[in-house]
Structures are given as C-alpha cells and as structure tokens.
Amino acid sequence: MQIKIDKEAAQIIDLINRGIQCWTDAGKLLAKNMDEDPEFIEKICDFCKDISPEALYRLEQVGRGQLHPTLLLNDTPGVRRLRRLPYSLQKKHATEPLTVIISGGETLEIDVRNLTPGQAAQVFTRDSIRTPAEQRAFIEDRAVMCQVASTGGLPYRIVGKTLVVLTGCKFTTSDLAGIIARIEA
C-alpha cells in the first residue's frame, strides 16, 4: 500500500511541477502579447469567462520574472508578503527558511509557508526582510505600544514616585505640573 501511495504522490508532484512550467510558459507568452496589445488580458477574459484578470496579471508577473511561480501555490501570510519582494528574494526564500526572532531573543529558522500572521508582520517590511536587529526593534516597539494601550493610551505611567515614559512624547509645563501633582498625591 505504501509503495502505491509513494508512487501516486510522486506522480502528483510531477504533474504539479509540469503545471508550474506551463504557468511560466503561459506567463512569458502573455507578457509578450501584452507588450504588443495592452488589451490582451481583457480579450482573453472575454474569450474564457473562467479566467480572472487577476490570475492573468499574476501569470504576466511570472512571465516577466517578477513573481516566482511556486508562490502561486500557497496563500499563507508569509507567502503573501514574500510575493511583494524582488524576485531574487522570492527565489531564495521559496526554498530557504527565514530567521525569526522569538521571545527571549532566540532565533528560529522558519519556512515562509509556516509563518504566523504576527511573525510575517515582524519579518517583512513593505519592501524588504528585516534583519534580526530590526526584528528585535519591531518586537520592542510592539511591547511599548502594548504598554501604552494598557495605560489607557497615555505615553507614560506612574510607578510609585517615578514617571516612566513609554514612548516619545512632548509635555507642556501644565502637563508636567499635573503629572507631578498626581505623583505627590
């Protein structure tokens, strides 16, 4: 039974890989025709209602070498963010794990397909991958924001007779006088 499953799994994977090659070929042909006729996508959609313009724009990106074709197979938070990055990073992290800082400062190597939404936000900026140092700063910033939220939105808290400033802020003299009065009360 196991041999049959392994054989069929290998056959499925082979068919998917051939499909990916077909996507790449279709994308190249689509990009070529788009260069000649900017309305080409609309014409295809008129001819075949099952194909959406969004799918064709993705194929065009594959054909132009802007989107790694294997990233079309997955829609997890990490993959969605990786699609926005340059092709060289897409290609690298389609197969290599990303370094992710976890609580306590430890690092893990995690496949992009396995990132949680929070980890994806931590690892990726709008147009790059954060370094471990940048991830630590991101985590710190989030912690400060949580502290600010827990103080009712104030950028500071009072601990005994001490003013703890949680984030960058400005105080007027009357603000400071009010804070001092609260501390001394």
N, C-alpha and C positions, 0 to 999 in steps of 0.2 A: 504493500500500500504506500509506504514512504517513498519508494522509487517512482511510483506514478505521480505523486504529489510534487516531488522534486522536478520531474520531467515536465509536468504541466506548468509549474511555476517558472521554470527556465523558458518555456515556450511563450508564456505571457510576457515575461520581461523582454524577450527578444522582439515580440510584436510591438511592445511599447517603445523600445529603442528605435525600431524601424519607423514607427509613427512620429517620433521626435525628429528623425531625419527628414521625414516628409514635411513636417511643420517648417523646418529650416528651409527646405527647397521651396515650399509654397511661399514662405516669407520673402525669400530672395526674388522670386518671380513677381510677387505682389509689389515689392519695393520698386522693382524695375518699371512695372506698369504704372505705378503711382507717379514716378518721375515724368512719365510721358503724358499721363492723364490724371490730374488731381481728383477727378470724379469717379475714378475706377472702383473705389470701395462701394460707393452708392450703387453703381451698376451691378456689382456682384450681389449686393443685398437685394436689389430688385429682382435679380435672376433666381436667387435662393433665399427665401424668407427665413430659413432656419439658422442662417449665419448672421450674427450681430455685427454692427460696425466696430464695437469694442473688441470683439475677438479678432477681427481683421487688423485693427490698429496694433494689437499685441503681436500678431504674426508679422506685420510690417517691421516692428521693432526687432523681432528675431532675425528677420531677413537682413536688416541693416547692421546687425551685430551690436544692438543696443540692449537687448534682453536675452539672457541665457535661456535656451529653450526648456531646460529641466525645471525652471522656476514657474512654468505654466502648470506643472503637475501638482502644485501644493499651494494652499492659501492660508497658511498659518501666519501668526503675527510677525515672526522673524522673516519669513519669505516675502511677505508684502513689503516690508521695509527694505529688504535687500534688493528688490526689483528697482528701487529708485536710484540705486548707486551705479557708478560706472561699471561697464561690462567686465573689466578686469577683476573688480572686487566680487561681482556676481559669480564669475567663473571660479575664483579661488574658494569662496565660501559655499558654493554648491557642493563642494566635496570636503573642505577643511572646516573644523569647528572654530567657533569664536571664543575668545577669552572673556569670561564673565566674572565680575567681582561679586562675591556673596557676603552676607553679614559676617562680621569679624575680619573682613579684609582678605579672606581666602579667595583663590581663583579656581574656576572650573572651566573646562573646555566643553562647550555645548554645541551640538549640531544646530544650525539655524532653524531647522524644522521643529525643534523641540523647545524653542524659547517661549516663555510665557509672555503675555502682553506686557507685563511690567518689565521683564528682562529685555524685551525688544525695545521698549522706550529707553531703557538705561543704556543699551549697547549702541543704538543707532541714533544719529542726529538726522536732520533733514537730508543731508547730502554726504555723510561720511560715517565711519565707525569710530566710536570713542575709544581712546586708549584706556588702559587700566586706571591711570591717574585721573583722567576725565570722568571715568565711571565713579570713582570714589567721590569726586566733587559733586557729581549728579546725585549720588546717594545722600551726601551731607546736605545738599540743598533741599532735597525732599524731606529729610528729617527736620530741618529748620522749619519748612513750610507746615509740617505736621504739628510742630510745637506752636507755631503762630496760630494755627487753626484751633489748637486746644486751649489757647488763652483768649478765645473769643475774637480772634482776628487782630489782636494787638501785636505790634512788633517787639514787645518786651514782656517780661513777667517780673514780679517782685517776689524774692525769696528772702524771707526774714527782713533784714535791714539792707538788702542788696538789690540793686536794679540789674537784671540780666537782659541785655539787648540781644534779640534773637536774629535780627536781620538789619540790613542797612536802613536807617530812618533818620528823620530830622525832627527836632523838638524846638518849640518856641520857648521863651522864658516862662510863659504862663503854663505850658505843658509840663515843664520841669518842676515848677512850683507845685502843681497839682500832684505830681508823682512823689515829690519829697513829702508833701503833706500826708499822702497815703502811707508812705514808708514809716513816718514818725507817729502815725495814729495808733 
